[in-house]
């Protein structure tokens, strides 16, 4: 009966939620067309998902194979969260991001593949949702800026204009040893 009801709901709304998925209280789908939530997905309390989001699996094996979302997570339009990964409490996933690795609580994930930026200021459960689609970190842009500046410094040192390392950049933004970026490098 659950399968029949799920198929009727899918036809009527464009939202596909497998009957085996576990959904917490306060779950909200904004403009739900194209949302897919897989069988072993788990969604925490007060989660918001925008249109075109997939909480999908990466295999046909039995057991846990879909994402687990913590409480107060916001997932932007078109994002794909794939595999048995965990998205921590109070995380934000940017539009069209592809997330295939677990994300610690209080982080922002953007890009393809998803790059994690850990926030400097924790988001309190009492705070209003703070996901602003227009204010997201640009990890690729920061990396390109770093590389461009470094190349310019190296070219100056080779041409005799000055020692390597001199220049206007005091801090080179880059991910930590675990591959996570930190908010100090971005204005989020």
PyMOL commands that place a pseudoatom at each C-alpha (Angstrom):
pseudoatom trace, name=CA, resn=UNK, resi=1, chain=A, elem=C, hetatm=0, pos=[0.000, 0.000, 0.000]
pseudoatom trace, name=CA, resn=UNK, resi=2, chain=A, elem=C, hetatm=0, pos=[2.855, 2.385, 0.828]
pseudoatom trace, name=CA, resn=UNK, resi=3, chain=A, elem=C, hetatm=0, pos=[4.367, 1.876, -2.636]
pseudoatom trace, name=CA, resn=UNK, resi=4, chain=A, elem=C, hetatm=0, pos=[1.038, 2.620, -4.326]
pseudoatom trace, name=CA, resn=UNK, resi=5, chain=A, elem=C, hetatm=0, pos=[0.567, 5.782, -2.266]
pseudoatom trace, name=CA, resn=UNK, resi=6, chain=A, elem=C, hetatm=0, pos=[4.164, 6.866, -3.034]
pseudoatom trace, name=CA, resn=UNK, resi=7, chain=A, elem=C, hetatm=0, pos=[3.573, 6.431, -6.784]
pseudoatom trace, name=CA, resn=UNK, resi=8, chain=A, elem=C, hetatm=0, pos=[0.306, 8.397, -6.668]
pseudoatom trace, name=CA, resn=UNK, resi=9, chain=A, elem=C, hetatm=0, pos=[2.054, 11.187, -4.737]
pseudoatom trace, name=CA, resn=UNK, resi=10, chain=A, elem=C, hetatm=0, pos=[4.923, 11.149, -7.252]
pseudoatom trace, name=CA, resn=UNK, resi=11, chain=A, elem=C, hetatm=0, pos=[2.530, 11.569, -10.184]
pseudoatom trace, name=CA, resn=UNK, resi=12, chain=A, elem=C, hetatm=0, pos=[0.607, 14.337, -8.425]
pseudoatom trace, name=CA, resn=UNK, resi=13, chain=A, elem=C, hetatm=0, pos=[3.573, 16.314, -7.038]
pseudoatom trace, name=CA, resn=UNK, resi=14, chain=A, elem=C, hetatm=0, pos=[6.732, 15.354, -8.926]
pseudoatom trace, name=CA, resn=UNK, resi=15, chain=A, elem=C, hetatm=0, pos=[8.296, 14.369, -5.591]
pseudoatom trace, name=CA, resn=UNK, resi=16, chain=A, elem=C, hetatm=0, pos=[9.540, 10.816, -5.115]
pseudoatom trace, name=CA, resn=UNK, resi=17, chain=A, elem=C, hetatm=0, pos=[10.025, 9.679, -1.520]
pseudoatom trace, name=CA, resn=UNK, resi=18, chain=A, elem=C, hetatm=0, pos=[10.665, 5.981, -1.020]
pseudoatom trace, name=CA, resn=UNK, resi=19, chain=A, elem=C, hetatm=0, pos=[8.375, 4.526, 1.672]
pseudoatom trace, name=CA, resn=UNK, resi=20, chain=A, elem=C, hetatm=0, pos=[11.447, 3.243, 3.543]
pseudoatom trace, name=CA, resn=UNK, resi=21, chain=A, elem=C, hetatm=0, pos=[12.976, 6.718, 4.004]
pseudoatom trace, name=CA, resn=UNK, resi=22, chain=A, elem=C, hetatm=0, pos=[12.906, 8.128, 7.541]
pseudoatom trace, name=CA, resn=UNK, resi=23, chain=A, elem=C, hetatm=0, pos=[11.747, 11.742, 7.701]
pseudoatom trace, name=CA, resn=UNK, resi=24, chain=A, elem=C, hetatm=0, pos=[11.919, 13.909, 10.849]
pseudoatom trace, name=CA, resn=UNK, resi=25, chain=A, elem=C, hetatm=0, pos=[9.408, 16.516, 12.067]
pseudoatom trace, name=CA, resn=UNK, resi=26, chain=A, elem=C, hetatm=0, pos=[9.311, 19.956, 10.458]
pseudoatom trace, name=CA, resn=UNK, resi=27, chain=A, elem=C, hetatm=0, pos=[10.553, 18.682, 7.071]
pseudoatom trace, name=CA, resn=UNK, resi=28, chain=A, elem=C, hetatm=0, pos=[9.822, 21.203, 4.302]
pseudoatom trace, name=CA, resn=UNK, resi=29, chain=A, elem=C, hetatm=0, pos=[10.167, 20.810, 0.534]
pseudoatom trace, name=CA, resn=UNK, resi=30, chain=A, elem=C, hetatm=0, pos=[10.035, 24.170, -1.257]
pseudoatom trace, name=CA, resn=UNK, resi=31, chain=A, elem=C, hetatm=0, pos=[8.938, 23.870, -4.906]
pseudoatom trace, name=CA, resn=UNK, resi=32, chain=A, elem=C, hetatm=0, pos=[9.269, 20.093, -4.812]
pseudoatom trace, name=CA, resn=UNK, resi=33, chain=A, elem=C, hetatm=0, pos=[9.359, 19.118, -8.488]
pseudoatom trace, name=CA, resn=UNK, resi=34, chain=A, elem=C, hetatm=0, pos=[12.149, 16.640, -9.109]
pseudoatom trace, name=CA, resn=UNK, resi=35, chain=A, elem=C, hetatm=0, pos=[12.973, 15.871, -5.471]
pseudoatom trace, name=CA, resn=UNK, resi=36, chain=A, elem=C, hetatm=0, pos=[14.074, 12.244, -4.988]
pseudoatom trace, name=CA, resn=UNK, resi=37, chain=A, elem=C, hetatm=0, pos=[14.639, 10.709, -1.558]
pseudoatom trace, name=CA, resn=UNK, resi=38, chain=A, elem=C, hetatm=0, pos=[15.993, 7.154, -1.539]
pseudoatom trace, name=CA, resn=UNK, resi=39, chain=A, elem=C, hetatm=0, pos=[15.026, 4.138, 0.506]
pseudoatom trace, name=CA, resn=UNK, resi=40, chain=A, elem=C, hetatm=0, pos=[17.649, 4.304, 3.262]
pseudoatom trace, name=CA, resn=UNK, resi=41, chain=A, elem=C, hetatm=0, pos=[17.785, 8.116, 3.486]
pseudoatom trace, name=CA, resn=UNK, resi=42, chain=A, elem=C, hetatm=0, pos=[17.314, 9.662, 6.916]
pseudoatom trace, name=CA, resn=UNK, resi=43, chain=A, elem=C, hetatm=0, pos=[16.253, 13.288, 7.293]
pseudoatom trace, name=CA, resn=UNK, resi=44, chain=A, elem=C, hetatm=0, pos=[16.470, 15.081, 10.653]
pseudoatom trace, name=CA, resn=UNK, resi=45, chain=A, elem=C, hetatm=0, pos=[14.165, 17.684, 12.192]
pseudoatom trace, name=CA, resn=UNK, resi=46, chain=A, elem=C, hetatm=0, pos=[13.429, 21.053, 10.568]
pseudoatom trace, name=CA, resn=UNK, resi=47, chain=A, elem=C, hetatm=0, pos=[15.214, 20.252, 7.292]
pseudoatom trace, name=CA, resn=UNK, resi=48, chain=A, elem=C, hetatm=0, pos=[14.465, 22.339, 4.165]
pseudoatom trace, name=CA, resn=UNK, resi=49, chain=A, elem=C, hetatm=0, pos=[15.018, 20.979, 0.663]
pseudoatom trace, name=CA, resn=UNK, resi=50, chain=A, elem=C, hetatm=0, pos=[14.548, 22.961, -2.556]
pseudoatom trace, name=CA, resn=UNK, resi=51, chain=A, elem=C, hetatm=0, pos=[13.488, 21.642, -5.965]
pseudoatom trace, name=CA, resn=UNK, resi=52, chain=A, elem=C, hetatm=0, pos=[15.511, 19.110, -7.908]
pseudoatom trace, name=CA, resn=UNK, resi=53, chain=A, elem=C, hetatm=0, pos=[17.382, 17.708, -4.885]
pseudoatom trace, name=CA, resn=UNK, resi=54, chain=A, elem=C, hetatm=0, pos=[18.428, 14.047, -4.869]
pseudoatom trace, name=CA, resn=UNK, resi=55, chain=A, elem=C, hetatm=0, pos=[19.263, 12.068, -1.745]
pseudoatom trace, name=CA, resn=UNK, resi=56, chain=A, elem=C, hetatm=0, pos=[20.506, 9.112, -3.752]
pseudoatom trace, name=CA, resn=UNK, resi=57, chain=A, elem=C, hetatm=0, pos=[22.416, 5.890, -3.440]
pseudoatom trace, name=CA, resn=UNK, resi=58, chain=A, elem=C, hetatm=0, pos=[25.607, 4.892, -5.196]
pseudoatom trace, name=CA, resn=UNK, resi=59, chain=A, elem=C, hetatm=0, pos=[25.049, 1.137, -5.290]
pseudoatom trace, name=CA, resn=UNK, resi=60, chain=A, elem=C, hetatm=0, pos=[22.353, -1.518, -5.354]
pseudoatom trace, name=CA, resn=UNK, resi=61, chain=A, elem=C, hetatm=0, pos=[23.768, -3.348, -2.342]
pseudoatom trace, name=CA, resn=UNK, resi=62, chain=A, elem=C, hetatm=0, pos=[21.588, -4.050, 0.665]
pseudoatom trace, name=CA, resn=UNK, resi=63, chain=A, elem=C, hetatm=0, pos=[22.000, -1.936, 3.768]
pseudoatom trace, name=CA, resn=UNK, resi=64, chain=A, elem=C, hetatm=0, pos=[22.573, 1.790, 4.251]
pseudoatom trace, name=CA, resn=UNK, resi=65, chain=A, elem=C, hetatm=0, pos=[23.326, 3.436, 0.912]
pseudoatom trace, name=CA, resn=UNK, resi=66, chain=A, elem=C, hetatm=0, pos=[21.626, 6.863, 1.029]
pseudoatom trace, name=CA, resn=UNK, resi=67, chain=A, elem=C, hetatm=0, pos=[22.515, 10.090, 2.895]
pseudoatom trace, name=CA, resn=UNK, resi=68, chain=A, elem=C, hetatm=0, pos=[21.660, 10.963, 6.479]
pseudoatom trace, name=CA, resn=UNK, resi=69, chain=A, elem=C, hetatm=0, pos=[20.854, 14.640, 7.078]
pseudoatom trace, name=CA, resn=UNK, resi=70, chain=A, elem=C, hetatm=0, pos=[21.111, 16.118, 10.572]
pseudoatom trace, name=CA, resn=UNK, resi=71, chain=A, elem=C, hetatm=0, pos=[18.749, 18.658, 12.089]
pseudoatom trace, name=CA, resn=UNK, resi=72, chain=A, elem=C, hetatm=0, pos=[18.191, 22.124, 10.556]
pseudoatom trace, name=CA, resn=UNK, resi=73, chain=A, elem=C, hetatm=0, pos=[19.969, 21.298, 7.285]
pseudoatom trace, name=CA, resn=UNK, resi=74, chain=A, elem=C, hetatm=0, pos=[19.132, 23.357, 4.181]
pseudoatom trace, name=CA, resn=UNK, resi=75, chain=A, elem=C, hetatm=0, pos=[19.789, 21.836, 0.740]
pseudoatom trace, name=CA, resn=UNK, resi=76, chain=A, elem=C, hetatm=0, pos=[19.790, 24.222, -2.249]
pseudoatom trace, name=CA, resn=UNK, resi=77, chain=A, elem=C, hetatm=0, pos=[18.086, 23.637, -5.585]
pseudoatom trace, name=CA, resn=UNK, resi=78, chain=A, elem=C, hetatm=0, pos=[19.480, 20.868, -7.755]
pseudoatom trace, name=CA, resn=UNK, resi=79, chain=A, elem=C, hetatm=0, pos=[21.971, 19.561, -5.186]
pseudoatom trace, name=CA, resn=UNK, resi=80, chain=A, elem=C, hetatm=0, pos=[22.849, 15.871, -5.316]
pseudoatom trace, name=CA, resn=UNK, resi=81, chain=A, elem=C, hetatm=0, pos=[23.839, 14.103, -2.082]
pseudoatom trace, name=CA, resn=UNK, resi=82, chain=A, elem=C, hetatm=0, pos=[24.987, 10.605, -2.956]
pseudoatom trace, name=CA, resn=UNK, resi=83, chain=A, elem=C, hetatm=0, pos=[25.912, 7.551, -0.919]
pseudoatom trace, name=CA, resn=UNK, resi=84, chain=A, elem=C, hetatm=0, pos=[25.852, 6.592, 2.748]
pseudoatom trace, name=CA, resn=UNK, resi=85, chain=A, elem=C, hetatm=0, pos=[27.237, 9.960, 3.863]
pseudoatom trace, name=CA, resn=UNK, resi=86, chain=A, elem=C, hetatm=0, pos=[26.297, 12.080, 6.857]
pseudoatom trace, name=CA, resn=UNK, resi=87, chain=A, elem=C, hetatm=0, pos=[25.492, 15.777, 6.677]
pseudoatom trace, name=CA, resn=UNK, resi=88, chain=A, elem=C, hetatm=0, pos=[25.868, 17.289, 10.168]
pseudoatom trace, name=CA, resn=UNK, resi=89, chain=A, elem=C, hetatm=0, pos=[23.419, 19.504, 12.027]
pseudoatom trace, name=CA, resn=UNK, resi=90, chain=A, elem=C, hetatm=0, pos=[23.040, 23.119, 10.836]
pseudoatom trace, name=CA, resn=UNK, resi=91, chain=A, elem=C, hetatm=0, pos=[24.759, 22.530, 7.478]
pseudoatom trace, name=CA, resn=UNK, resi=92, chain=A, elem=C, hetatm=0, pos=[23.961, 24.337, 4.249]
pseudoatom trace, name=CA, resn=UNK, resi=93, chain=A, elem=C, hetatm=0, pos=[24.415, 22.733, 0.823]
pseudoatom trace, name=CA, resn=UNK, resi=94, chain=A, elem=C, hetatm=0, pos=[24.667, 25.166, -2.087]
pseudoatom trace, name=CA, resn=UNK, resi=95, chain=A, elem=C, hetatm=0, pos=[22.582, 24.885, -5.235]
pseudoatom trace, name=CA, resn=UNK, resi=96, chain=A, elem=C, hetatm=0, pos=[23.778, 22.275, -7.749]
pseudoatom trace, name=CA, resn=UNK, resi=97, chain=A, elem=C, hetatm=0, pos=[26.482, 20.969, -5.424]
pseudoatom trace, name=CA, resn=UNK, resi=98, chain=A, elem=C, hetatm=0, pos=[27.421, 17.294, -5.667]
pseudoatom trace, name=CA, resn=UNK, resi=99, chain=A, elem=C, hetatm=0, pos=[28.218, 15.923, -2.209]
pseudoatom trace, name=CA, resn=UNK, resi=100, chain=A, elem=C, hetatm=0, pos=[29.814, 12.463, -1.955]
pseudoatom trace, name=CA, resn=UNK, resi=101, chain=A, elem=C, hetatm=0, pos=[31.692, 12.821, 1.360]
pseudoatom trace, name=CA, resn=UNK, resi=102, chain=A, elem=C, hetatm=0, pos=[30.389, 13.324, 4.887]
pseudoatom trace, name=CA, resn=UNK, resi=103, chain=A, elem=C, hetatm=0, pos=[30.191, 16.902, 6.143]
pseudoatom trace, name=CA, resn=UNK, resi=104, chain=A, elem=C, hetatm=0, pos=[30.821, 18.004, 9.751]
pseudoatom trace, name=CA, resn=UNK, resi=105, chain=A, elem=C, hetatm=0, pos=[28.158, 20.011, 11.612]
pseudoatom trace, name=CA, resn=UNK, resi=106, chain=A, elem=C, hetatm=0, pos=[27.899, 23.759, 11.092]
pseudoatom trace, name=CA, resn=UNK, resi=107, chain=A, elem=C, hetatm=0, pos=[29.397, 23.767, 7.588]
pseudoatom trace, name=CA, resn=UNK, resi=108, chain=A, elem=C, hetatm=0, pos=[28.605, 25.084, 4.134]
pseudoatom trace, name=CA, resn=UNK, resi=109, chain=A, elem=C, hetatm=0, pos=[29.166, 22.846, 1.092]
pseudoatom trace, name=CA, resn=UNK, resi=110, chain=A, elem=C, hetatm=0, pos=[29.481, 24.226, -2.440]
pseudoatom trace, name=CA, resn=UNK, resi=111, chain=A, elem=C, hetatm=0, pos=[30.628, 23.073, -5.849]
pseudoatom trace, name=CA, resn=UNK, resi=112, chain=A, elem=C, hetatm=0, pos=[31.259, 19.946, -7.867]
pseudoatom trace, name=CA, resn=UNK, resi=113, chain=A, elem=C, hetatm=0, pos=[32.598, 17.998, -6.141]
pseudoatom trace, name=CA, resn=UNK, resi=114, chain=A, elem=C, hetatm=0, pos=[31.272, 19.542, -2.936]
pseudoatom trace, name=CA, resn=UNK, resi=115, chain=A, elem=C, hetatm=0, pos=[33.871, 21.505, -0.997]
pseudoatom trace, name=CA, resn=UNK, resi=116, chain=A, elem=C, hetatm=0, pos=[33.265, 22.002, 2.715]
pseudoatom trace, name=CA, resn=UNK, resi=117, chain=A, elem=C, hetatm=0, pos=[33.754, 25.326, 4.485]
pseudoatom trace, name=CA, resn=UNK, resi=118, chain=A, elem=C, hetatm=0, pos=[33.499, 25.046, 8.286]
pseudoatom trace, name=CA, resn=UNK, resi=119, chain=A, elem=C, hetatm=0, pos=[31.819, 28.111, 9.777]
pseudoatom trace, name=CA, resn=UNK, resi=120, chain=A, elem=C, hetatm=0, pos=[33.647, 30.165, 12.376]
pseudoatom trace, name=CA, resn=UNK, resi=121, chain=A, elem=C, hetatm=0, pos=[30.425, 31.162, 14.177]
pseudoatom trace, name=CA, resn=UNK, resi=122, chain=A, elem=C, hetatm=0, pos=[28.131, 28.286, 15.137]
pseudoatom trace, name=CA, resn=UNK, resi=123, chain=A, elem=C, hetatm=0, pos=[24.526, 28.531, 14.038]
pseudoatom trace, name=CA, resn=UNK, resi=124, chain=A, elem=C, hetatm=0, pos=[22.201, 28.229, 17.016]
pseudoatom trace, name=CA, resn=UNK, resi=125, chain=A, elem=C, hetatm=0, pos=[19.007, 26.122, 16.714]
pseudoatom trace, name=CA, resn=UNK, resi=126, chain=A, elem=C, hetatm=0, pos=[17.054, 29.178, 17.935]
pseudoatom trace, name=CA, resn=UNK, resi=127, chain=A, elem=C, hetatm=0, pos=[18.368, 31.313, 15.041]
pseudoatom trace, name=CA, resn=UNK, resi=128, chain=A, elem=C, hetatm=0, pos=[16.324, 31.855, 11.917]
pseudoatom trace, name=CA, resn=UNK, resi=129, chain=A, elem=C, hetatm=0, pos=[17.449, 29.862, 8.861]
pseudoatom trace, name=CA, resn=UNK, resi=130, chain=A, elem=C, hetatm=0, pos=[20.421, 31.707, 7.418]
pseudoatom trace, name=CA, resn=UNK, resi=131, chain=A, elem=C, hetatm=0, pos=[20.854, 30.169, 3.997]
pseudoatom trace, name=CA, resn=UNK, resi=132, chain=A, elem=C, hetatm=0, pos=[21.392, 32.923, 1.467]
pseudoatom trace, name=CA, resn=UNK, resi=133, chain=A, elem=C, hetatm=0, pos=[21.869, 31.490, -1.999]
pseudoatom trace, name=CA, resn=UNK, resi=134, chain=A, elem=C, hetatm=0, pos=[23.705, 34.609, -3.144]
pseudoatom trace, name=CA, resn=UNK, resi=135, chain=A, elem=C, hetatm=0, pos=[26.326, 34.577, -0.372]
pseudoatom trace, name=CA, resn=UNK, resi=136, chain=A, elem=C, hetatm=0, pos=[28.308, 31.361, -0.740]
pseudoatom trace, name=CA, resn=UNK, resi=137, chain=A, elem=C, hetatm=0, pos=[32.053, 30.774, -0.498]
pseudoatom trace, name=CA, resn=UNK, resi=138, chain=A, elem=C, hetatm=0, pos=[33.986, 30.426, -3.744]
pseudoatom trace, name=CA, resn=UNK, resi=139, chain=A, elem=C, hetatm=0, pos=[36.642, 27.805, -2.995]
pseudoatom trace, name=CA, resn=UNK, resi=140, chain=A, elem=C, hetatm=0, pos=[37.636, 27.436, -6.645]
pseudoatom trace, name=CA, resn=UNK, resi=141, chain=A, elem=C, hetatm=0, pos=[38.009, 31.196, -7.026]
pseudoatom trace, name=CA, resn=UNK, resi=142, chain=A, elem=C, hetatm=0, pos=[40.122, 31.383, -3.866]
pseudoatom trace, name=CA, resn=UNK, resi=143, chain=A, elem=C, hetatm=0, pos=[42.370, 28.592, -5.132]
pseudoatom trace, name=CA, resn=UNK, resi=144, chain=A, elem=C, hetatm=0, pos=[42.794, 30.279, -8.522]
pseudoatom trace, name=CA, resn=UNK, resi=145, chain=A, elem=C, hetatm=0, pos=[43.601, 33.592, -6.838]
pseudoatom trace, name=CA, resn=UNK, resi=146, chain=A, elem=C, hetatm=0, pos=[46.216, 31.837, -4.703]
pseudoatom trace, name=CA, resn=UNK, resi=147, chain=A, elem=C, hetatm=0, pos=[47.777, 30.155, -7.738]
pseudoatom trace, name=CA, resn=UNK, resi=148, chain=A, elem=C, hetatm=0, pos=[47.778, 33.345, -9.827]
pseudoatom trace, name=CA, resn=UNK, resi=149, chain=A, elem=C, hetatm=0, pos=[49.407, 35.340, -7.030]
pseudoatom trace, name=CA, resn=UNK, resi=150, chain=A, elem=C, hetatm=0, pos=[52.024, 32.644, -6.462]
pseudoatom trace, name=CA, resn=UNK, resi=151, chain=A, elem=C, hetatm=0, pos=[52.846, 32.429, -10.187]
pseudoatom trace, name=CA, resn=UNK, resi=152, chain=A, elem=C, hetatm=0, pos=[53.267, 36.221, -10.327]
pseudoatom trace, name=CA, resn=UNK, resi=153, chain=A, elem=C, hetatm=0, pos=[55.605, 36.096, -7.318]
pseudoatom trace, name=CA, resn=UNK, resi=154, chain=A, elem=C, hetatm=0, pos=[57.672, 33.306, -8.858]
pseudoatom trace, name=CA, resn=UNK, resi=155, chain=A, elem=C, hetatm=0, pos=[57.905, 35.151, -12.196]
pseudoatom trace, name=CA, resn=UNK, resi=156, chain=A, elem=C, hetatm=0, pos=[59.117, 38.291, -10.402]
pseudoatom trace, name=CA, resn=UNK, resi=157, chain=A, elem=C, hetatm=0, pos=[61.799, 36.311, -8.570]
pseudoatom trace, name=CA, resn=UNK, resi=158, chain=A, elem=C, hetatm=0, pos=[62.967, 34.677, -11.815]
pseudoatom trace, name=CA, resn=UNK, resi=159, chain=A, elem=C, hetatm=0, pos=[63.144, 38.011, -13.618]
pseudoatom trace, name=CA, resn=UNK, resi=160, chain=A, elem=C, hetatm=0, pos=[65.194, 39.550, -10.801]
pseudoatom trace, name=CA, resn=UNK, resi=161, chain=A, elem=C, hetatm=0, pos=[62.489, 41.981, -9.677]
pseudoatom trace, name=CA, resn=UNK, resi=162, chain=A, elem=C, hetatm=0, pos=[62.432, 40.654, -6.129]
pseudoatom trace, name=CA, resn=UNK, resi=163, chain=A, elem=C, hetatm=0, pos=[62.635, 37.595, -3.907]
pseudoatom trace, name=CA, resn=UNK, resi=164, chain=A, elem=C, hetatm=0, pos=[59.975, 34.883, -4.114]
pseudoatom trace, name=CA, resn=UNK, resi=165, chain=A, elem=C, hetatm=0, pos=[57.251, 35.273, -1.531]
pseudoatom trace, name=CA, resn=UNK, resi=166, chain=A, elem=C, hetatm=0, pos=[57.196, 39.071, -1.635]
pseudoatom trace, name=CA, resn=UNK, resi=167, chain=A, elem=C, hetatm=0, pos=[53.926, 40.630, -2.577]
pseudoatom trace, name=CA, resn=UNK, resi=168, chain=A, elem=C, hetatm=0, pos=[50.616, 41.941, -1.363]
pseudoatom trace, name=CA, resn=UNK, resi=169, chain=A, elem=C, hetatm=0, pos=[49.217, 38.600, -0.143]
pseudoatom trace, name=CA, resn=UNK, resi=170, chain=A, elem=C, hetatm=0, pos=[49.733, 37.920, 3.577]
pseudoatom trace, name=CA, resn=UNK, resi=171, chain=A, elem=C, hetatm=0, pos=[47.459, 34.903, 3.808]
pseudoatom trace, name=CA, resn=UNK, resi=172, chain=A, elem=C, hetatm=0, pos=[46.962, 32.170, 1.252]
pseudoatom trace, name=CA, resn=UNK, resi=173, chain=A, elem=C, hetatm=0, pos=[43.503, 30.621, 1.729]
pseudoatom trace, name=CA, resn=UNK, resi=174, chain=A, elem=C, hetatm=0, pos=[43.594, 26.854, 1.413]
pseudoatom trace, name=CA, resn=UNK, resi=175, chain=A, elem=C, hetatm=0, pos=[41.891, 23.803, 2.873]
pseudoatom trace, name=CA, resn=UNK, resi=176, chain=A, elem=C, hetatm=0, pos=[43.242, 22.151, 6.022]
pseudoatom trace, name=CA, resn=UNK, resi=177, chain=A, elem=C, hetatm=0, pos=[44.829, 18.682, 6.132]
pseudoatom trace, name=CA, resn=UNK, resi=178, chain=A, elem=C, hetatm=0, pos=[41.365, 17.026, 6.070]
pseudoatom trace, name=CA, resn=UNK, resi=179, chain=A, elem=C, hetatm=0, pos=[40.351, 18.987, 2.964]
pseudoatom trace, name=CA, resn=UNK, resi=180, chain=A, elem=C, hetatm=0, pos=[37.995, 21.359, 4.808]
pseudoatom trace, name=CA, resn=UNK, resi=181, chain=A, elem=C, hetatm=0, pos=[37.987, 25.091, 4.226]
pseudoatom trace, name=CA, resn=UNK, resi=182, chain=A, elem=C, hetatm=0, pos=[37.272, 27.511, 7.081]
pseudoatom trace, name=CA, resn=UNK, resi=183, chain=A, elem=C, hetatm=0, pos=[35.088, 30.612, 7.183]
pseudoatom trace, name=CA, resn=UNK, resi=184, chain=A, elem=C, hetatm=0, pos=[37.991, 32.952, 7.918]
pseudoatom trace, name=CA, resn=UNK, resi=185, chain=A, elem=C, hetatm=0, pos=[38.839, 32.734, 4.196]
pseudoatom trace, name=CA, resn=UNK, resi=186, chain=A, elem=C, hetatm=0, pos=[35.340, 33.733, 3.054]
pseudoatom trace, name=CA, resn=UNK, resi=187, chain=A, elem=C, hetatm=0, pos=[32.578, 36.136, 4.017]
pseudoatom trace, name=CA, resn=UNK, resi=188, chain=A, elem=C, hetatm=0, pos=[29.712, 33.750, 4.777]
for i in range(1, 188): cmd.bond("trace and resi %d" % i, "trace and resi %d" % (i + 1))
show_as sticks, trace
zoom trace
